[in-house]
Amino acid sequence: MHFNKFCDIQMDYLPKDPAILVSSVNMLLRDEEFDSLESLCYAFNREPQEIKDYLKDKGFVWSEQQKQFRPIGYDA
């Protein structure tokens, strides 16, 4: 179970809906709950490449530079 230290958000698992997954991952990284996509995935027992592949199929790509998922075409 993960408790966000800045909000009272409790997440037991990462959402399956692509838009909510992108929002959740980006929020957790932005709010510095996790320092990398890899550490976030480890905490939720998921593989980073699995999430990258799933979201790429749904129109989002990982930007290492910005440390967030972005819509394809806005990933610069």
PARONU-922793 format. One record per atom (N, C-alpha, C, O): residue number from 1; residue in three letters; x, y, z; atom name. Coordinates in pm, 1 decimal, decimal comma, always signed. Layout:
N
NUM;ALA;X;Y;Z;CA;
...
// end
This chain:
76
1;MET;+84,8;-116,8;+0,0;N;
1;MET;+0,0;+0,0;+0,0;CA;
1;MET;+89,3;+123,1;+0,0;C;
1;MET;+190,1;+127,1;+70,7;O;
2;HIS;+52,9;+223,3;-78,8;N;
2;HIS;+133,7;+343,3;-90,6;CA;
2;HIS;+54,3;+463,2;-42,5;C;
2;HIS;-60,2;+483,0;-83,0;O;
3;PHE;+113,8;+541,7;+42,2;N;
3;PHE;+50,2;+664,1;+89,3;CA;
3;PHE;+128,9;+782,9;+38,5;C;
3;PHE;+249,5;+791,8;+61,2;O;
4;ASN;+62,7;+873,3;-29,4;N;
4;ASN;+124,7;+994,1;-79,4;CA;
4;ASN;+148,0;+1086,3;+39,2;C;
4;ASN;+53,9;+1114,6;+113,3;O;
5;LYS;+269,6;+1133,8;+59,5;N;
5;LYS;+298,5;+1215,9;+176,1;CA;
5;LYS;+245,6;+1358,5;+164,2;C;
5;LYS;+234,8;+1428,3;+265,0;O;
6;PHE;+212,3;+1403,5;+41,9;N;
6;PHE;+162,4;+1538,2;+23,3;CA;
6;PHE;+9,8;+1543,0;+23,5;C;
6;PHE;-48,7;+1645,4;+58,7;O;
7;CYS;-53,4;+1436,2;-14,4;N;
7;CYS;-200,0;+1430,3;-21,6;CA;
7;CYS;-244,5;+1306,6;+54,4;C;
7;CYS;-162,3;+1224,4;+95,0;O;
8;ASP;-371,2;+1294,1;+72,9;N;
8;ASP;-423,3;+1174,5;+136,6;CA;
8;ASP;-467,8;+1074,9;+31,4;C;
8;ASP;-575,4;+1016,1;+42,5;O;
9;ILE;-385,8;+1055,8;-70,0;N;
9;ILE;-416,6;+962,0;-177,5;CA;
9;ILE;-356,4;+827,5;-142,1;C;
9;ILE;-238,6;+818,5;-107,4;O;
10;GLN;-435,0;+725,7;-150,5;N;
10;GLN;-389,4;+590,1;-123,4;CA;
10;GLN;-405,4;+509,0;-250,6;C;
10;GLN;-513,3;+504,7;-309,6;O;
11;MET;-297,3;+444,9;-292,2;N;
11;MET;-303,6;+363,4;-412,9;CA;
11;MET;-247,5;+225,6;-381,4;C;
11;MET;-133,6;+211,6;-336,9;O;
12;ASP;-329,3;+124,8;-405,1;N;
12;ASP;-283,8;-11,9;-386,3;CA;
12;ASP;-230,1;-70,8;-516,0;C;
12;ASP;-154,8;-168,1;-513,4;O;
13;TYR;-267,9;-12,9;-628,6;N;
13;TYR;-225,5;-62,0;-759,5;CA;
13;TYR;-232,6;+53,0;-858,3;C;
13;TYR;-299,3;+153,6;-834,1;O;
14;LEU;-163,7;+37,0;-969,2;N;
14;LEU;-171,0;+137,0;-1074,9;CA;
14;LEU;-297,1;+114,0;-1156,6;C;
14;LEU;-331,5;-0,6;-1185,2;O;
15;PRO;-366,7;+220,6;-1194,9;N;
15;PRO;-489,5;+206,8;-1272,7;CA;
15;PRO;-463,3;+144,7;-1410,0;C;
15;PRO;-351,7;+151,5;-1461,6;O;
16;LYS;-566,0;+84,9;-1468,3;N;
16;LYS;-554,6;+24,5;-1601,9;CA;
16;LYS;-594,2;+121,9;-1711,6;C;
16;LYS;-541,1;+113,7;-1822,4;O;
17;ASP;-685,4;+213,3;-1684,2;N;
17;ASP;-726,6;+311,6;-1783,3;CA;
17;ASP;-605,0;+396,5;-1822,3;C;
17;ASP;-539,4;+453,1;-1734,8;O;
18;PRO;-573,8;+406,3;-1952,6;N;
18;PRO;-451,7;+474,8;-1995,3;CA;
18;PRO;-441,9;+620,5;-1949,5;C;
18;PRO;-335,4;+663,1;-1904,9;O;
19;ALA;-548,9;+696,7;-1959,4;N;
19;ALA;-544,1;+838,0;-1919,6;CA;
19;ALA;-521,9;+852,0;-1769,4;C;
19;ALA;-446,7;+938,9;-1725,1;O;
20;ILE;-586,4;+767,8;-1692,4;N;
20;ILE;-570,0;+773,3;-1546,4;CA;
20;ILE;-432,2;+721,3;-1506,7;C;
20;ILE;-371,1;+772,9;-1413,1;O;
21;LEU;-383,2;+619,9;-1577,1;N;
21;LEU;-249,0;+567,9;-1550,3;CA;
21;LEU;-144,4;+675,4;-1576,3;C;
21;LEU;-56,2;+697,4;-1493,3;O;
22;VAL;-153,4;+743,0;-1691,4;N;
22;VAL;-58,8;+850,6;-1723,4;CA;
22;VAL;-64,9;+959,0;-1615,8;C;
22;VAL;+38,5;+1003,5;-1566,1;O;
23;SER;-184,2;+1000,6;-1580,6;N;
23;SER;-201,6;+1104,7;-1479,6;CA;
23;SER;-142,0;+1062,0;-1345,3;C;
23;SER;-73,8;+1140,6;-1279,5;O;
24;SER;-167,5;+938,5;-1305,3;N;
24;SER;-118,4;+888,7;-1176,7;CA;
24;SER;+33,6;+880,2;-1174,3;C;
24;SER;+97,5;+925,9;-1079,5;O;
25;VAL;+91,1;+821,8;-1278,7;N;
25;VAL;+237,1;+807,7;-1284,5;CA;
25;VAL;+302,2;+945,4;-1286,3;C;
25;VAL;+396,5;+970,8;-1211,4;O;
26;ASN;+252,3;+1034,0;-1371,4;N;
26;ASN;+311,7;+1167,3;-1380,0;CA;
26;ASN;+299,9;+1242,7;-1248,1;C;
26;ASN;+393,1;+1312,5;-1208,1;O;
27;MET;+186,5;+1229,2;-1180,8;N;
27;MET;+168,0;+1296,1;-1052,2;CA;
27;MET;+265,6;+1242,9;-947,6;C;
27;MET;+328,6;+1320,5;-875,8;O;
28;LEU;+277,8;+1111,8;-939,1;N;
28;LEU;+366,6;+1053,1;-839,1;CA;
28;LEU;+512,1;+1091,6;-863,5;C;
28;LEU;+587,6;+1110,9;-768,2;O;
29;LEU;+551,7;+1102,8;-988,4;N;
29;LEU;+687,9;+1146,6;-1019,2;CA;
29;LEU;+703,6;+1297,3;-997,9;C;
29;LEU;+804,7;+1341,7;-943,6;O;
30;ARG;+606,4;+1374,8;-1039,5;N;
30;ARG;+611,8;+1520,9;-1023,2;CA;
30;ARG;+618,1;+1559,9;-875,9;C;
30;ARG;+694,0;+1648,9;-837,5;O;
31;ASP;+538,1;+1492,7;-794,1;N;
31;ASP;+532,5;+1524,7;-651,7;CA;
31;ASP;+646,1;+1459,7;-573,7;C;
31;ASP;+649,8;+1465,1;-450,8;O;
32;GLU;+738,8;+1398,0;-646,9;N;
32;GLU;+860,1;+1338,0;-591,7;CA;
32;GLU;+833,0;+1225,4;-492,8;C;
32;GLU;+910,9;+1202,0;-400,3;O;
33;GLU;+721,1;+1156,1;-513,9;N;
33;GLU;+695,7;+1035,8;-435,1;CA;
33;GLU;+796,5;+927,6;-473,3;C;
33;GLU;+837,0;+846,0;-390,5;O;
34;PHE;+835,7;+929,0;-600,0;N;
34;PHE;+935,0;+835,3;-652,4;CA;
34;PHE;+1033,9;+915,6;-734,7;C;
34;PHE;+997,7;+1015,6;-796,6;O;
35;ASP;+1159,6;+871,4;-735,4;N;
35;ASP;+1261,6;+946,1;-808,5;CA;
35;ASP;+1280,6;+897,0;-951,5;C;
35;ASP;+1354,8;+958,0;-1028,5;O;
36;SER;+1214,4;+787,4;-988,0;N;
36;SER;+1227,7;+736,1;-1124,2;CA;
36;SER;+1107,3;+647,3;-1157,9;C;
36;SER;+1036,0;+599,0;-1069,9;O;
37;LEU;+1087,9;+628,0;-1287,1;N;
37;LEU;+981,7;+536,7;-1330,7;CA;
37;LEU;+1010,4;+395,8;-1279,7;C;
37;LEU;+918,7;+322,4;-1243,0;O;
38;GLU;+1136,4;+359,2;-1277,7;N;
38;GLU;+1174,4;+224,9;-1231,8;CA;
38;GLU;+1137,6;+203,3;-1085,6;C;
38;GLU;+1084,5;+97,9;-1050,5;O;
39;SER;+1164,9;+301,4;-999,8;N;
39;SER;+1131,8;+284,2;-857,3;CA;
39;SER;+981,0;+281,8;-835,8;C;
39;SER;+931,8;+208,0;-750,5;O;
40;LEU;+907,1;+362,0;-912,7;N;
40;LEU;+761,7;+360,3;-904,6;CA;
40;LEU;+708,8;+222,7;-944,6;C;
40;LEU;+625,0;+165,5;-874,8;O;
41;CYS;+757,8;+169,7;-1057,1;N;
41;CYS;+712,6;+38,9;-1104,3;CA;
41;CYS;+746,1;-70,8;-1004,2;C;
41;CYS;+665,6;-161,1;-981,6;O;
42;TYR;+863,9;-63,5;-944,7;N;
42;TYR;+904,1;-162,8;-844,8;CA;
42;TYR;+805,6;-162,7;-726,9;C;
42;TYR;+767,0;-268,6;-677,4;O;
43;ALA;+765,7;-43,3;-682,8;N;
43;ALA;+673,8;-32,2;-568,8;CA;
43;ALA;+537,0;-93,3;-599,0;C;
43;ALA;+469,6;-142,9;-508,7;O;
44;PHE;+495,9;-89,7;-726,4;N;
44;PHE;+366,1;-142,4;-765,5;CA;
44;PHE;+376,8;-277,7;-836,2;C;
44;PHE;+280,5;-325,2;-896,4;O;
45;ASN;+495,0;-338,9;-828,2;N;
45;ASN;+517,7;-472,1;-884,9;CA;
45;ASN;+485,2;-477,3;-1034,3;C;
45;ASN;+418,5;-569,6;-1081,0;O;
46;ARG;+532,5;-378,2;-1107,9;N;
46;ARG;+512,9;-370,3;-1252,6;CA;
46;ARG;+648,0;-349,2;-1319,1;C;
46;ARG;+742,1;-301,0;-1256,1;O;
47;GLU;+657,3;-384,8;-1444,3;N;
47;GLU;+779,5;-364,8;-1521,3;CA;
47;GLU;+769,5;-233,1;-1597,8;C;
47;GLU;+667,7;-207,3;-1662,0;O;
48;PRO;+873,7;-148,8;-1592,1;N;
48;PRO;+868,9;-22,4;-1666,1;CA;
48;PRO;+841,1;-41,9;-1815,5;C;
48;PRO;+762,4;+32,9;-1873,5;O;
49;GLN;+903,7;-140,0;-1877,4;N;
49;GLN;+883,9;-159,2;-2020,8;CA;
49;GLN;+740,3;-201,0;-2051,9;C;
49;GLN;+686,3;-164,0;-2156,1;O;
50;GLU;+679,2;-276,9;-1963,3;N;
50;GLU;+538,6;-316,4;-1980,0;CA;
50;GLU;+449,3;-192,4;-1984,8;C;
50;GLU;+361,0;-182,2;-2070,0;O;
51;ILE;+472,4;-99,3;-1894,1;N;
51;ILE;+392,2;+22,5;-1888,9;CA;
51;ILE;+421,5;+110,4;-2010,6;C;
51;ILE;+329,5;+166,5;-2070,0;O;
52;LYS;+548,8;+122,4;-2047,6;N;
52;LYS;+585,1;+202,2;-2165,9;CA;
52;LYS;+518,8;+145,7;-2291,4;C;
52;LYS;+463,5;+220,8;-2371,7;O;
53;ASP;+524,3;+14,6;-2308,2;N;
53;ASP;+464,6;-48,4;-2426,1;CA;
53;ASP;+312,7;-30,9;-2427,9;C;
53;ASP;+254,6;+1,9;-2531,4;O;
54;TYR;+249,7;-52,5;-2314,2;N;
54;TYR;+104,2;-38,5;-2303,9;CA;
54;TYR;+61,5;+103,8;-2338,8;C;
54;TYR;-31,3;+124,1;-2417,0;O;
55;LEU;+129,5;+201,4;-2280,6;N;
55;LEU;+89,6;+340,1;-2303,8;CA;
55;LEU;+127,0;+387,8;-2443,6;C;
55;LEU;+58,0;+472,9;-2499,7;O;
56;LYS;+234,0;+335,0;-2500,6;N;
56;LYS;+267,5;+371,9;-2638,3;CA;
56;LYS;+156,1;+327,9;-2732,4;C;
56;LYS;+120,0;+399,8;-2825,6;O;
57;ASP;+102,3;+209,3;-2706,9;N;
57;ASP;-9,5;+158,2;-2785,8;CA;
57;ASP;-134,0;+246,4;-2770,3;C;
57;ASP;-220,8;+247,9;-2857,5;O;
58;LYS;-141,9;+319,0;-2659,6;N;
58;LYS;-257,6;+405,7;-2630,9;CA;
58;LYS;-230,4;+552,5;-2664,8;C;
58;LYS;-314,7;+638,8;-2639,9;O;
59;GLY;-111,6;+581,0;-2722,0;N;
59;GLY;-84,7;+716,8;-2767,8;CA;
59;GLY;+3,5;+801,9;-2678,5;C;
59;GLY;+7,7;+924,0;-2694,3;O;
60;PHE;+74,3;+739,6;-2584,8;N;
60;PHE;+161,8;+812,9;-2494,1;CA;
60;PHE;+302,8;+754,6;-2499,1;C;
60;PHE;+320,3;+633,5;-2513,3;O;
61;VAL;+403,0;+841,4;-2487,4;N;
61;VAL;+541,6;+795,0;-2483,5;CA;
61;VAL;+610,5;+852,4;-2360,8;C;
61;VAL;+573,5;+957,9;-2309,2;O;
62;TRP;+712,3;+779,2;-2315,6;N;
62;TRP;+789,8;+821,0;-2200,2;CA;
62;TRP;+895,1;+921,5;-2244,4;C;
62;TRP;+969,5;+895,2;-2338,8;O;
63;SER;+902,4;+1035,9;-2177,9;N;
63;SER;+1005,4;+1135,8;-2200,6;CA;
63;SER;+1103,0;+1128,6;-2084,6;C;
63;SER;+1072,3;+1170,9;-1973,2;O;
64;GLU;+1220,4;+1075,0;-2111,8;N;
64;GLU;+1322,1;+1064,4;-2006,4;CA;
64;GLU;+1366,3;+1203,6;-1963,1;C;
64;GLU;+1393,7;+1227,1;-1845,4;O;
65;GLN;+1373,2;+1295,4;-2058,6;N;
65;GLN;+1416,2;+1431,7;-2029,3;CA;
65;GLN;+1321,0;+1499,2;-1930,2;C;
65;GLN;+1365,3;+1564,5;-1835,7;O;
66;GLN;+1191,1;+1483,2;-1951,9;N;
66;GLN;+1092,8;+1546,7;-1864,1;CA;
66;GLN;+1044,7;+1455,1;-1752,7;C;
66;GLN;+972,7;+1498,5;-1662,7;O;
67;LYS;+1084,5;+1328,9;-1758,5;N;
67;LYS;+1045,5;+1229,2;-1658,3;CA;
67;LYS;+893,8;+1222,6;-1642,5;C;
67;LYS;+839,8;+1229,4;-1532,2;O;
68;GLN;+826,0;+1208,8;-1759,7;N;
68;GLN;+681,5;+1194,6;-1758,7;CA;
68;GLN;+635,8;+1133,6;-1890,9;C;
68;GLN;+707,0;+1136,5;-1991,3;O;
69;PHE;+515,5;+1078,7;-1887,6;N;
69;PHE;+452,4;+1032,6;-2010,2;CA;
69;PHE;+386,9;+1152,3;-2076,3;C;
69;PHE;+327,9;+1237,3;-2009,6;O;
70;ARG;+397,9;+1158,0;-2209,3;N;
70;ARG;+343,4;+1267,1;-2287,3;CA;
70;ARG;+269,3;+1209,2;-2406,2;C;
70;ARG;+301,2;+1099,2;-2451,2;O;
71;PRO;+171,2;+1281,1;-2457,8;N;
71;PRO;+104,1;+1233,9;-2579,1;CA;
71;PRO;+203,8;+1228,1;-2694,7;C;
71;PRO;+290,4;+1314,7;-2706,6;O;
72;ILE;+192,0;+1128,0;-2778,2;N;
72;ILE;+279,7;+1118,0;-2894,2;CA;
72;ILE;+262,4;+1245,3;-2976,9;C;
72;ILE;+150,1;+1287,7;-3004,1;O;
73;GLY;+373,4;+1305,1;-3016,1;N;
73;GLY;+372,5;+1430,5;-3088,2;CA;
73;GLY;+404,7;+1549,6;-2998,1;C;
73;GLY;+445,3;+1655,4;-3046,3;O;
74;TYR;+386,4;+1532,0;-2868,0;N;
74;TYR;+419,7;+1636,7;-2770,5;CA;
74;TYR;+530,3;+1589,6;-2678,1;C;
74;TYR;+540,5;+1634,5;-2563,9;O;
75;ASP;+613,1;+1499,1;-2728,1;N;
75;ASP;+713,1;+1434,7;-2643,5;CA;
75;ASP;+850,9;+1497,5;-2655,6;C;
75;ASP;+948,5;+1438,7;-2609,0;O;
76;ALA;+862,1;+1612,6;-2715,5;N;
76;ALA;+992,1;+1679,1;-2730,4;CA;
76;ALA;+1035,4;+1744,9;-2601,1;C;
76;ALA;+1142,4;+1805,5;-2595,5;O;
// end
